[in-house]
Amino acid sequence: MSNTVTVTKWWQGTNFWMAALLAIGGLFVGFPEGEAKNVVEWLFGIIASIGMIREKVKGVDWKAWITSKNTWNYIATALAVVLPNIPVDLFTRLNEIAIAALGGNFQGLIAGLFSLGTIIYFWVTGGKKKS
């Protein structure tokens, strides 16, 4: 009996194909308003939600799940359906904050929180300066 390990290439993984499918779904966001656009957006939101749950069900512990780039990709896609004007950079910062908090990197945590606060401030205010 031989102990062989099958290694899949990056393009053979499920996460790659789910991300590619969600990227294709992102092309429909610019379509004119209509029932077809809404159906496509919600369909891809459901696919992203399933991907997010799949990441956890694979047997990954909570720490690895919350710090996974795939998890944040799925979270971002699912929330973009609900909140279409949410800034994408917000999810990158949330991932960095989770990694810093779980790793005990308090300097990174504070920097990430300030960066997150700036993103949220400009998202809410629309980037307008106070006069």
A tleap script that builds the chain and sets N, CA, C and O, in Angstrom:
source leaprc.protein.ff14SB
mol = sequence {
  NMET SER ASN THR VAL THR VAL THR LYS TRP
  TRP GLN GLY THR ASN PHE TRP MET ALA ALA
  LEU LEU ALA ILE GLY GLY LEU PHE VAL GLY
  PHE PRO GLU GLY GLU ALA LYS ASN VAL VAL
  GLU TRP LEU PHE GLY ILE ILE ALA SER ILE
  GLY MET ILE ARG GLU LYS VAL LYS GLY VAL
  ASP TRP LYS ALA TRP ILE THR SER LYS ASN
  THR TRP ASN TYR ILE ALA THR ALA LEU ALA
  VAL VAL LEU PRO ASN ILE PRO VAL ASP LEU
  PHE THR ARG LEU ASN GLU ILE ALA ILE ALA
  ALA LEU GLY GLY ASN PHE GLN GLY LEU ILE
  ALA GLY LEU PHE SER LEU GLY THR ILE ILE
  TYR PHE TRP VAL THR GLY GLY LYS LYS LYS
  CSER
}
set mol.1.N position { 0.841 -1.170 0.000 }
set mol.1.CA position { 0.000 0.000 0.000 }
set mol.1.C position { 0.894 1.244 0.000 }
set mol.1.O position { 1.769 1.372 0.856 }
set mol.2.N position { 0.688 2.133 -0.923 }
set mol.2.CA position { 1.504 3.339 -0.961 }
set mol.2.C position { 0.708 4.528 -0.444 }
set mol.2.O position { -0.506 4.624 -0.622 }
set mol.3.N position { 1.420 5.404 0.186 }
set mol.3.CA position { 0.789 6.624 0.714 }
set mol.3.C position { 1.058 7.757 -0.260 }
set mol.3.O position { 2.085 8.429 -0.167 }
set mol.4.N position { 0.161 7.967 -1.173 }
set mol.4.CA position { 0.311 9.052 -2.127 }
set mol.4.C position { -0.676 10.153 -1.788 }
set mol.4.O position { -1.806 9.900 -1.370 }
set mol.5.N position { -0.226 11.361 -1.975 }
set mol.5.CA position { -1.060 12.526 -1.713 }
set mol.5.C position { -1.381 13.175 -3.051 }
set mol.5.O position { -0.483 13.490 -3.832 }
set mol.6.N position { -2.645 13.366 -3.304 }
set mol.6.CA position { -3.062 14.027 -4.529 }
set mol.6.C position { -3.124 15.525 -4.273 }
set mol.6.O position { -3.862 15.990 -3.405 }
set mol.7.N position { -2.351 16.261 -5.028 }
set mol.7.CA position { -2.315 17.717 -4.888 }
set mol.7.C position { -3.070 18.325 -6.060 }
set mol.7.O position { -2.759 18.070 -7.223 }
set mol.8.N position { -4.065 19.132 -5.729 }
set mol.8.CA position { -4.816 19.797 -6.791 }
set mol.8.C position { -4.169 21.125 -7.118 }
set mol.8.O position { -3.620 21.807 -6.253 }
set mol.9.N position { -4.247 21.465 -8.367 }
set mol.9.CA position { -3.697 22.748 -8.812 }
set mol.9.C position { -4.660 23.863 -8.393 }
set mol.9.O position { -5.825 23.591 -8.103 }
set mol.10.N position { -4.189 25.110 -8.359 }
set mol.10.CA position { -4.982 26.233 -7.868 }
set mol.10.C position { -6.263 26.393 -8.654 }
set mol.10.O position { -7.279 26.804 -8.093 }
set mol.11.N position { -6.245 26.086 -9.919 }
set mol.11.CA position { -7.441 26.270 -10.739 }
set mol.11.C position { -8.407 25.096 -10.660 }
set mol.11.O position { -9.482 25.141 -11.258 }
set mol.12.N position { -8.041 24.049 -9.933 }
set mol.12.CA position { -8.926 22.905 -9.783 }
set mol.12.C position { -9.731 22.958 -8.489 }
set mol.12.O position { -10.605 22.119 -8.271 }
set mol.13.N position { -9.450 23.925 -7.638 }
set mol.13.CA position { -10.133 24.013 -6.351 }
set mol.13.C position { -11.529 24.610 -6.466 }
set mol.13.O position { -11.805 25.417 -7.353 }
set mol.14.N position { -12.392 24.203 -5.564 }
set mol.14.CA position { -13.768 24.699 -5.545 }
set mol.14.C position { -13.820 26.198 -5.276 }
set mol.14.O position { -14.620 26.910 -5.882 }
set mol.15.N position { -12.965 26.684 -4.363 }
set mol.15.CA position { -12.980 28.116 -4.047 }
set mol.15.C position { -12.638 28.962 -5.271 }
set mol.15.O position { -13.207 30.039 -5.448 }
set mol.16.N position { -11.717 28.495 -6.119 }
set mol.16.CA position { -11.377 29.238 -7.329 }
set mol.16.C position { -12.597 29.349 -8.237 }
set mol.16.O position { -12.901 30.434 -8.732 }
set mol.17.N position { -13.293 28.250 -8.458 }
set mol.17.CA position { -14.429 28.269 -9.378 }
set mol.17.C position { -15.603 29.044 -8.803 }
set mol.17.O position { -16.343 29.686 -9.549 }
set mol.18.N position { -15.785 28.994 -7.490 }
set mol.18.CA position { -16.856 29.803 -6.882 }
set mol.18.C position { -16.525 31.285 -7.004 }
set mol.18.O position { -17.403 32.096 -7.299 }
set mol.19.N position { -15.251 31.647 -6.778 }
set mol.19.CA position { -14.849 33.050 -6.918 }
set mol.19.C position { -14.996 33.508 -8.369 }
set mol.19.O position { -15.423 34.635 -8.620 }
set mol.20.N position { -14.649 32.650 -9.319 }
set mol.20.CA position { -14.806 32.997 -10.736 }
set mol.20.C position { -16.284 33.188 -11.085 }
set mol.20.O position { -16.639 34.109 -11.820 }
set mol.21.N position { -17.134 32.320 -10.556 }
set mol.21.CA position { -18.577 32.444 -10.787 }
set mol.21.C position { -19.118 33.741 -10.197 }
set mol.21.O position { -19.945 34.410 -10.816 }
set mol.22.N position { -18.652 34.097 -8.999 }
set mol.22.CA position { -19.105 35.339 -8.373 }
set mol.22.C position { -18.581 36.561 -9.128 }
set mol.22.O position { -19.261 37.585 -9.193 }
set mol.23.N position { -17.383 36.461 -9.696 }
set mol.23.CA position { -16.854 37.566 -10.498 }
set mol.23.C position { -17.708 37.767 -11.752 }
set mol.23.O position { -17.979 38.901 -12.149 }
set mol.24.N position { -18.125 36.676 -12.362 }
set mol.24.CA position { -19.015 36.776 -13.531 }
set mol.24.C position { -20.338 37.419 -13.116 }
set mol.24.O position { -20.893 38.235 -13.852 }
set mol.25.N position { -20.838 37.052 -11.945 }
set mol.25.CA position { -22.073 37.658 -11.440 }
set mol.25.C position { -21.919 39.146 -11.220 }
set mol.25.O position { -22.883 39.898 -11.357 }
set mol.26.N position { -20.701 39.586 -10.874 }
set mol.26.CA position { -20.452 41.010 -10.682 }
set mol.26.C position { -20.631 41.819 -11.943 }
set mol.26.O position { -20.872 43.024 -11.882 }
set mol.27.N position { -20.516 41.176 -13.079 }
set mol.27.CA position { -20.729 41.875 -14.346 }
set mol.27.C position { -22.182 42.306 -14.533 }
set mol.27.O position { -22.463 43.255 -15.264 }
set mol.28.N position { -23.099 41.609 -13.874 }
set mol.28.CA position { -24.515 41.925 -14.008 }
set mol.28.C position { -24.941 43.109 -13.150 }
set mol.28.O position { -26.052 43.618 -13.302 }
set mol.29.N position { -24.073 43.546 -12.255 }
set mol.29.CA position { -24.438 44.639 -11.356 }
set mol.29.C position { -24.714 45.915 -12.133 }
set mol.29.O position { -25.577 46.698 -11.738 }
set mol.30.N position { -24.005 46.139 -13.222 }
set mol.30.CA position { -24.186 47.355 -14.009 }
set mol.30.C position { -25.369 47.318 -14.959 }
set mol.30.O position { -25.629 48.309 -15.641 }
set mol.31.N position { -26.087 46.220 -15.024 }
set mol.31.CA position { -27.236 46.113 -15.917 }
set mol.31.C position { -28.317 47.104 -15.502 }
set mol.31.O position { -28.385 47.501 -14.339 }
set mol.32.N position { -29.154 47.498 -16.439 }
set mol.32.CA position { -30.277 48.378 -16.082 }
set mol.32.C position { -31.187 47.705 -15.068 }
set mol.32.O position { -31.270 46.479 -14.993 }
set mol.33.N position { -31.858 48.529 -14.298 }
set mol.33.CA position { -32.777 47.998 -13.286 }
set mol.33.C position { -33.839 47.143 -13.952 }
set mol.33.O position { -34.336 47.464 -15.032 }
set mol.34.N position { -34.159 46.099 -13.315 }
set mol.34.CA position { -35.199 45.226 -13.840 }
set mol.34.C position { -35.234 43.947 -13.040 }
set mol.34.O position { -34.393 43.702 -12.174 }
set mol.35.N position { -36.210 43.152 -13.346 }
set mol.35.CA position { -36.392 41.903 -12.612 }
set mol.35.C position { -35.238 40.939 -12.838 }
set mol.35.O position { -34.832 40.236 -11.912 }
set mol.36.N position { -34.701 40.893 -14.060 }
set mol.36.CA position { -33.594 39.977 -14.352 }
set mol.36.C position { -32.355 40.331 -13.526 }
set mol.36.O position { -31.669 39.445 -13.017 }
set mol.37.N position { -32.076 41.616 -13.398 }
set mol.37.CA position { -30.919 42.043 -12.607 }
set mol.37.C position { -31.094 41.626 -11.155 }
set mol.37.O position { -30.156 41.123 -10.536 }
set mol.38.N position { -32.273 41.830 -10.614 }
set mol.38.CA position { -32.528 41.473 -9.214 }
set mol.38.C position { -32.385 39.975 -8.988 }
set mol.38.O position { -31.822 39.547 -7.980 }
set mol.39.N position { -32.888 39.184 -9.914 }
set mol.39.CA position { -32.794 37.728 -9.778 }
set mol.39.C position { -31.339 37.284 -9.817 }
set mol.39.O position { -30.923 36.457 -9.005 }
set mol.40.N position { -30.560 37.826 -10.751 }
set mol.40.CA position { -29.145 37.449 -10.868 }
set mol.40.C position { -28.382 37.865 -9.616 }
set mol.40.O position { -27.580 37.088 -9.098 }
set mol.41.N position { -28.619 39.076 -9.123 }
set mol.41.CA position { -27.924 39.531 -7.917 }
set mol.41.C position { -28.229 38.625 -6.729 }
set mol.41.O position { -27.316 38.221 -6.008 }
set mol.42.N position { -29.490 38.307 -6.522 }
set mol.42.CA position { -29.862 37.465 -5.384 }
set mol.42.C position { -29.352 36.038 -5.552 }
set mol.42.O position { -29.009 35.382 -4.569 }
set mol.43.N position { -29.301 35.559 -6.779 }
set mol.43.CA position { -28.761 34.227 -7.035 }
set mol.43.C position { -27.294 34.164 -6.616 }
set mol.43.O position { -26.870 33.209 -5.964 }
set mol.44.N position { -26.527 35.176 -6.990 }
set mol.44.CA position { -25.119 35.196 -6.619 }
set mol.44.C position { -24.926 35.465 -5.129 }
set mol.44.O position { -23.943 35.016 -4.540 }
set mol.45.N position { -25.843 36.182 -4.529 }
set mol.45.CA position { -25.799 36.348 -3.080 }
set mol.45.C position { -26.017 35.025 -2.349 }
set mol.45.O position { -25.378 34.750 -1.334 }
set mol.46.N position { -26.918 34.221 -2.875 }
set mol.46.CA position { -27.167 32.902 -2.287 }
set mol.46.C position { -25.957 31.995 -2.481 }
set mol.46.O position { -25.575 31.267 -1.565 }
set mol.47.N position { -25.348 32.034 -3.674 }
set mol.47.CA position { -24.152 31.233 -3.921 }
set mol.47.C position { -23.035 31.638 -2.960 }
set mol.47.O position { -22.336 30.779 -2.423 }
set mol.48.N position { -22.867 32.932 -2.743 }
set mol.48.CA position { -21.837 33.403 -1.812 }
set mol.48.C position { -22.136 32.952 -0.389 }
set mol.48.O position { -21.222 32.577 0.345 }
set mol.49.N position { -23.392 32.983 0.003 }
set mol.49.CA position { -23.761 32.527 1.345 }
set mol.49.C position { -23.478 31.042 1.519 }
set mol.49.O position { -22.999 30.618 2.570 }
set mol.50.N position { -23.771 30.259 0.500 }
set mol.50.CA position { -23.471 28.830 0.551 }
set mol.50.C position { -21.961 28.614 0.645 }
set mol.50.O position { -21.503 27.743 1.385 }
set mol.51.N position { -21.188 29.402 -0.102 }
set mol.51.CA position { -19.733 29.291 -0.039 }
set mol.51.C position { -19.201 29.623 1.342 }
set mol.51.O position { -18.277 28.970 1.828 }
set mol.52.N position { -19.775 30.626 1.972 }
set mol.52.CA position { -19.359 31.022 3.314 }
set mol.52.C position { -19.631 29.893 4.313 }
set mol.52.O position { -18.787 29.586 5.155 }
set mol.53.N position { -20.797 29.288 4.213 }
set mol.53.CA position { -21.145 28.174 5.104 }
set mol.53.C position { -20.275 26.960 4.790 }
set mol.53.O position { -19.845 26.250 5.700 }
set mol.54.N position { -20.017 26.721 3.510 }
set mol.54.CA position { -19.176 25.596 3.100 }
set mol.54.C position { -17.782 25.695 3.700 }
set mol.54.O position { -17.201 24.690 4.109 }
set mol.55.N position { -17.248 26.912 3.749 }
set mol.55.CA position { -15.919 27.108 4.338 }
set mol.55.C position { -15.883 26.611 5.776 }
set mol.55.O position { -14.899 25.998 6.191 }
set mol.56.N position { -16.932 26.863 6.538 }
set mol.56.CA position { -16.982 26.438 7.937 }
set mol.56.C position { -17.248 24.945 8.060 }
set mol.56.O position { -16.670 24.277 8.917 }
set mol.57.N position { -18.117 24.424 7.212 }
set mol.57.CA position { -18.500 23.018 7.289 }
set mol.57.C position { -17.329 22.094 6.923 }
set mol.57.O position { -17.313 20.931 7.325 }
set mol.58.N position { -16.367 22.597 6.176 }
set mol.58.CA position { -15.229 21.778 5.776 }
set mol.58.C position { -14.414 21.282 6.971 }
set mol.58.O position { -13.472 20.509 6.793 }
set mol.59.N position { -14.757 21.708 8.167 }
set mol.59.CA position { -14.045 21.252 9.355 }
set mol.59.C position { -12.983 22.231 9.838 }
set mol.59.O position { -12.111 21.872 10.629 }
set mol.60.N position { -13.061 23.452 9.364 }
set mol.60.CA position { -12.105 24.477 9.758 }
set mol.60.C position { -12.539 25.067 11.104 }
set mol.60.O position { -13.728 25.284 11.339 }
set mol.61.N position { -11.574 25.321 11.977 }
set mol.61.CA position { -11.933 25.938 13.259 }
set mol.61.C position { -12.318 27.406 13.026 }
set mol.61.O position { -12.047 27.971 11.966 }
set mol.62.N position { -12.951 28.005 14.029 }
set mol.62.CA position { -13.480 29.374 13.895 }
set mol.62.C position { -12.380 30.381 13.602 }
set mol.62.O position { -12.587 31.307 12.817 }
set mol.63.N position { -11.219 30.218 14.215 }
set mol.63.CA position { -10.124 31.161 14.003 }
set mol.63.C position { -9.663 31.136 12.548 }
set mol.63.O position { -9.492 32.185 11.927 }
set mol.64.N position { -9.464 29.941 12.011 }
set mol.64.CA position { -9.045 29.825 10.616 }
set mol.64.C position { -10.156 30.288 9.671 }
set mol.64.O position { -9.876 30.854 8.614 }
set mol.65.N position { -11.412 30.050 10.049 }
set mol.65.CA position { -12.526 30.437 9.198 }
set mol.65.C position { -12.640 31.954 9.091 }
set mol.65.O position { -12.808 32.489 7.996 }
set mol.66.N position { -12.548 32.653 10.230 }
set mol.66.CA position { -12.745 34.112 10.221 }
set mol.66.C position { -11.551 34.844 9.591 }
set mol.66.O position { -11.695 35.980 9.138 }
set mol.67.N position { -10.390 34.210 9.560 }
set mol.67.CA position { -9.221 34.851 8.965 }
set mol.67.C position { -8.991 34.427 7.517 }
set mol.67.O position { -8.052 34.907 6.882 }
set mol.68.N position { -9.826 33.539 6.984 }
set mol.68.CA position { -9.667 33.053 5.610 }
set mol.68.C position { -10.078 34.120 4.596 }
set mol.68.O position { -11.123 34.756 4.736 }
set mol.69.N position { -9.253 34.302 3.590 }
set mol.69.CA position { -9.583 35.249 2.505 }
set mol.69.C position { -10.830 34.785 1.745 }
set mol.69.O position { -11.623 35.612 1.294 }
set mol.70.N position { -11.004 33.486 1.604 }
set mol.70.CA position { -12.193 32.960 0.917 }
set mol.70.C position { -13.466 33.332 1.665 }
set mol.70.O position { -14.459 33.730 1.056 }
set mol.71.N position { -13.432 33.201 2.995 }
set mol.71.CA position { -14.601 33.562 3.793 }
set mol.71.C position { -14.971 35.016 3.576 }
set mol.71.O position { -16.144 35.334 3.380 }
set mol.72.N position { -13.983 35.906 3.609 }
set mol.72.CA position { -14.262 37.335 3.438 }
set mol.72.C position { -14.712 37.651 2.016 }
set mol.72.O position { -15.484 38.588 1.811 }
set mol.73.N position { -14.246 36.893 1.041 }
set mol.73.CA position { -14.722 37.057 -0.331 }
set mol.73.C position { -16.216 36.750 -0.400 }
set mol.73.O position { -16.978 37.488 -1.024 }
set mol.74.N position { -16.629 35.662 0.239 }
set mol.74.CA position { -18.037 35.277 0.221 }
set mol.74.C position { -18.892 36.258 1.030 }
set mol.74.O position { -19.998 36.604 0.616 }
set mol.75.N position { -18.381 36.702 2.176 }
set mol.75.CA position { -19.120 37.674 2.991 }
set mol.75.C position { -19.328 38.971 2.203 }
set mol.75.O position { -20.423 39.535 2.187 }
set mol.76.N position { -18.260 39.430 1.554 }
set mol.76.CA position { -18.350 40.675 0.777 }
set mol.76.C position { -19.377 40.565 -0.337 }
set mol.76.O position { -20.156 41.492 -0.558 }
set mol.77.N position { -19.385 39.443 -1.035 }
set mol.77.CA position { -20.342 39.263 -2.131 }
set mol.77.C position { -21.773 39.208 -1.614 }
set mol.77.O position { -22.672 39.827 -2.185 }
set mol.78.N position { -21.980 38.464 -0.531 }
set mol.78.CA position { -23.336 38.344 0.018 }
set mol.78.C position { -23.852 39.692 0.505 }
set mol.78.O position { -25.012 40.030 0.269 }
set mol.79.N position { -23.009 40.466 1.179 }
set mol.79.CA position { -23.447 41.761 1.684 }
set mol.79.C position { -23.586 42.801 0.574 }
set mol.79.O position { -24.385 43.730 0.693 }
set mol.80.N position { -22.808 42.651 -0.510 }
set mol.80.CA position { -22.926 43.591 -1.628 }
set mol.80.C position { -24.288 43.490 -2.293 }
set mol.80.O position { -24.761 44.457 -2.891 }
set mol.81.N position { -24.924 42.327 -2.194 }
set mol.81.CA position { -26.280 42.180 -2.729 }
set mol.81.C position { -27.265 42.986 -1.886 }
set mol.81.O position { -28.168 43.635 -2.413 }
set mol.82.N position { -27.075 42.933 -0.573 }
set mol.82.CA position { -27.990 43.620 0.333 }
set mol.82.C position { -27.698 45.120 0.370 }
set mol.82.O position { -28.620 45.935 0.345 }
set mol.83.N position { -26.431 45.477 0.429 }
set mol.83.CA position { -25.996 46.881 0.477 }
set mol.83.C position { -25.116 47.162 -0.738 }
set mol.83.O position { -23.893 47.071 -0.632 }
set mol.84.N position { -25.699 47.502 -1.890 }
set mol.84.CA position { -24.916 47.617 -3.120 }
set mol.84.C position { -23.850 48.710 -3.114 }
set mol.84.O position { -22.907 48.638 -3.901 }
set mol.85.N position { -23.968 49.710 -2.258 }
set mol.85.CA position { -22.971 50.791 -2.269 }
set mol.85.C position { -21.915 50.624 -1.188 }
set mol.85.O position { -21.203 51.581 -0.882 }
set mol.86.N position { -21.792 49.437 -0.602 }
set mol.86.CA position { -20.807 49.190 0.445 }
set mol.86.C position { -19.408 49.164 -0.183 }
set mol.86.O position { -19.211 48.526 -1.217 }
set mol.87.N position { -18.437 49.851 0.431 }
set mol.87.CA position { -17.091 49.861 -0.150 }
set mol.87.C position { -16.397 48.504 0.007 }
set mol.87.O position { -16.441 47.894 1.075 }
set mol.88.N position { -15.767 48.049 -1.056 }
set mol.88.CA position { -15.114 46.743 -1.056 }
set mol.88.C position { -13.945 46.716 -0.080 }
set mol.88.O position { -13.681 45.685 0.539 }
set mol.89.N position { -13.243 47.834 0.066 }
set mol.89.CA position { -12.074 47.897 0.945 }
set mol.89.C position { -12.448 47.630 2.405 }
set mol.89.O position { -11.588 47.268 3.209 }
set mol.90.N position { -13.699 47.803 2.743 }
set mol.90.CA position { -14.173 47.550 4.100 }
set mol.90.C position { -13.892 46.107 4.525 }
set mol.90.O position { -13.509 45.865 5.669 }
set mol.91.N position { -14.076 45.161 3.626 }
set mol.91.CA position { -13.896 43.755 3.964 }
set mol.91.C position { -12.428 43.383 4.108 }
set mol.91.O position { -12.077 42.512 4.903 }
set mol.92.N position { -11.570 44.048 3.336 }
set mol.92.CA position { -10.134 43.828 3.501 }
set mol.92.C position { -9.711 44.268 4.893 }
set mol.92.O position { -8.943 43.573 5.558 }
set mol.93.N position { -10.203 45.410 5.335 }
set mol.93.CA position { -9.861 45.923 6.674 }
set mol.93.C position { -10.426 45.018 7.765 }
set mol.93.O position { -9.754 44.767 8.765 }
set mol.94.N position { -11.643 44.531 7.589 }
set mol.94.CA position { -12.234 43.634 8.585 }
set mol.94.C position { -11.413 42.352 8.708 }
set mol.94.O position { -11.225 41.840 9.812 }
set mol.95.N position { -10.930 41.837 7.594 }
set mol.95.CA position { -10.079 40.653 7.623 }
set mol.95.C position { -8.789 40.952 8.374 }
set mol.95.O position { -8.354 40.142 9.193 }
set mol.96.N position { -8.171 42.096 8.112 }
set mol.96.CA position { -6.935 42.478 8.801 }
set mol.96.C position { -7.170 42.643 10.302 }
set mol.96.O position { -6.332 42.250 11.113 }
set mol.97.N position { -8.305 43.221 10.664 }
set mol.97.CA position { -8.635 43.398 12.086 }
set mol.97.C position { -8.804 42.042 12.763 }
set mol.97.O position { -8.318 41.841 13.876 }
set mol.98.N position { -9.487 41.115 12.102 }
set mol.98.CA position { -9.684 39.772 12.673 }
set mol.98.C position { -8.343 39.072 12.869 }
set mol.98.O position { -8.115 38.457 13.911 }
set mol.99.N position { -7.461 39.156 11.890 }
set mol.99.CA position { -6.142 38.520 11.993 }
set mol.99.C position { -5.336 39.154 13.117 }
set mol.99.O position { -4.703 38.445 13.899 }
set mol.100.N position { -5.353 40.484 13.208 }
set mol.100.CA position { -4.603 41.180 14.257 }
set mol.100.C position { -5.153 40.852 15.640 }
set mol.100.O position { -4.384 40.621 16.574 }
set mol.101.N position { -6.473 40.830 15.779 }
set mol.101.CA position { -7.087 40.558 17.085 }
set mol.101.C position { -6.792 39.135 17.538 }
set mol.101.O position { -6.459 38.913 18.702 }
set mol.102.N position { -6.908 38.175 16.638 }
set mol.102.CA position { -6.682 36.784 17.006 }
set mol.102.C position { -5.203 36.482 17.217 }
set mol.102.O position { -4.850 35.562 17.954 }
set mol.103.N position { -4.338 37.260 16.567 }
set mol.103.CA position { -2.897 37.052 16.714 }
set mol.103.C position { -2.288 37.848 17.853 }
set mol.103.O position { -1.089 37.730 18.107 }
set mol.104.N position { -3.078 38.653 18.542 }
set mol.104.CA position { -2.566 39.460 19.647 }
set mol.104.C position { -1.748 40.659 19.193 }
set mol.104.O position { -0.977 41.209 19.979 }
set mol.105.N position { -1.898 41.067 17.957 }
set mol.105.CA position { -1.174 42.217 17.411 }
set mol.105.C position { -2.007 43.474 17.666 }
set mol.105.O position { -2.819 43.870 16.830 }
set mol.106.N position { -1.799 44.099 18.830 }
set mol.106.CA position { -2.638 45.231 19.218 }
set mol.106.C position { -2.330 46.488 18.414 }
set mol.106.O position { -3.221 47.309 18.197 }
set mol.107.N position { -1.089 46.657 17.969 }
set mol.107.CA position { -0.770 47.800 17.107 }
set mol.107.C position { -1.509 47.676 15.775 }
set mol.107.O position { -2.078 48.646 15.274 }
set mol.108.N position { -1.491 46.471 15.213 }
set mol.108.CA position { -2.221 46.238 13.963 }
set mol.108.C position { -3.720 46.383 14.145 }
set mol.108.O position { -4.420 46.857 13.250 }
set mol.109.N position { -4.213 45.971 15.311 }
set mol.109.CA position { -5.637 46.089 15.622 }
set mol.109.C position { -6.061 47.550 15.676 }
set mol.109.O position { -7.082 47.925 15.098 }
set mol.110.N position { -5.285 48.371 16.365 }
set mol.110.CA position { -5.604 49.802 16.479 }
set mol.110.C position { -5.524 50.477 15.113 }
set mol.110.O position { -6.397 51.269 14.759 }
set mol.111.N position { -4.477 50.166 14.342 }
set mol.111.CA position { -4.340 50.753 13.006 }
set mol.111.C position { -5.496 50.318 12.112 }
set mol.111.O position { -6.034 51.121 11.350 }
set mol.112.N position { -5.878 49.046 12.205 }
set mol.112.CA position { -6.994 48.551 11.401 }
set mol.112.C position { -8.308 49.199 11.775 }
set mol.112.O position { -9.125 49.501 10.906 }
set mol.113.N position { -8.520 49.417 13.077 }
set mol.113.CA position { -9.762 50.055 13.533 }
set mol.113.C position { -9.851 51.499 13.053 }
set mol.113.O position { -10.917 51.951 12.637 }
set mol.114.N position { -8.724 52.230 13.110 }
set mol.114.CA position { -8.736 53.607 12.600 }
set mol.114.C position { -8.976 53.625 11.096 }
set mol.114.O position { -9.725 54.463 10.594 }
set mol.115.N position { -8.346 52.709 10.382 }
set mol.115.CA position { -8.552 52.622 8.938 }
set mol.115.C position { -10.002 52.274 8.618 }
set mol.115.O position { -10.598 52.847 7.706 }
set mol.116.N position { -10.560 51.338 9.369 }
set mol.116.CA position { -11.961 50.956 9.194 }
set mol.116.C position { -12.881 52.138 9.482 }
set mol.116.O position { -13.841 52.379 8.750 }
set mol.117.N position { -12.584 52.870 10.546 }
set mol.117.CA position { -13.377 54.052 10.889 }
set mol.117.C position { -13.358 55.094 9.786 }
set mol.117.O position { -14.381 55.714 9.494 }
set mol.118.N position { -12.194 55.290 9.171 }
set mol.118.CA position { -12.072 56.242 8.062 }
set mol.118.C position { -12.911 55.802 6.869 }
set mol.118.O position { -13.602 56.610 6.250 }
set mol.119.N position { -12.842 54.524 6.558 }
set mol.119.CA position { -13.624 54.002 5.432 }
set mol.119.C position { -15.117 54.184 5.686 }
set mol.119.O position { -15.854 54.630 4.807 }
set mol.120.N position { -15.553 53.840 6.883 }
set mol.120.CA position { -16.974 53.969 7.221 }
set mol.120.C position { -17.399 55.445 7.208 }
set mol.120.O position { -18.479 55.776 6.717 }
set mol.121.N position { -16.555 56.323 7.743 }
set mol.121.CA position { -16.881 57.758 7.760 }
set mol.121.C position { -17.094 58.282 6.341 }
set mol.121.O position { -18.094 58.945 6.066 }
set mol.122.N position { -16.146 57.985 5.433 }
set mol.122.CA position { -16.274 58.487 4.072 }
set mol.122.C position { -17.396 57.784 3.313 }
set mol.122.O position { -17.968 58.362 2.389 }
set mol.123.N position { -17.717 56.557 3.684 }
set mol.123.CA position { -18.837 55.858 3.062 }
set mol.123.C position { -20.150 56.524 3.456 }
set mol.123.O position { -21.024 56.744 2.618 }
set mol.124.N position { -20.278 56.842 4.744 }
set mol.124.CA position { -21.519 57.446 5.238 }
set mol.124.C position { -21.681 58.879 4.757 }
set mol.124.O position { -22.774 59.286 4.362 }
set mol.125.N position { -20.592 59.648 4.790 }
set mol.125.CA position { -20.681 61.056 4.409 }
set mol.125.C position { -20.550 61.274 2.919 }
set mol.125.O position { -20.801 62.377 2.432 }
set mol.126.N position { -20.168 60.259 2.195 }
set mol.126.CA position { -19.982 60.404 0.743 }
set mol.126.C position { -18.695 61.127 0.403 }
set mol.126.O position { -18.543 61.603 -0.722 }
set mol.127.N position { -17.765 61.224 1.335 }
set mol.127.CA position { -16.482 61.864 1.100 }
set mol.127.C position { -16.528 63.367 1.152 }
set mol.127.O position { -15.582 64.025 0.721 }
set mol.128.N position { -17.602 63.933 1.669 }
set mol.128.CA position { -17.741 65.384 1.739 }
set mol.128.C position { -16.950 65.940 2.904 }
set mol.128.O position { -16.916 65.361 3.989 }
set mol.129.N position { -16.316 67.070 2.659 }
set mol.129.CA position { -15.577 67.753 3.716 }
set mol.129.C position { -16.521 68.713 4.442 }
set mol.129.O position { -17.443 69.271 3.847 }
set mol.130.N position { -16.271 68.892 5.730 }
set mol.130.CA position { -17.058 69.864 6.472 }
set mol.130.C position { -16.562 71.252 6.110 }
set mol.130.O position { -15.360 71.459 5.943 }
set mol.131.N position { -17.483 72.208 5.987 }
set mol.131.CA position { -17.072 73.564 5.630 }
set mol.131.C position { -16.916 74.405 6.860 }
set mol.131.O position { -16.574 75.583 6.764 }
savepdb mol mol.pdb
quit
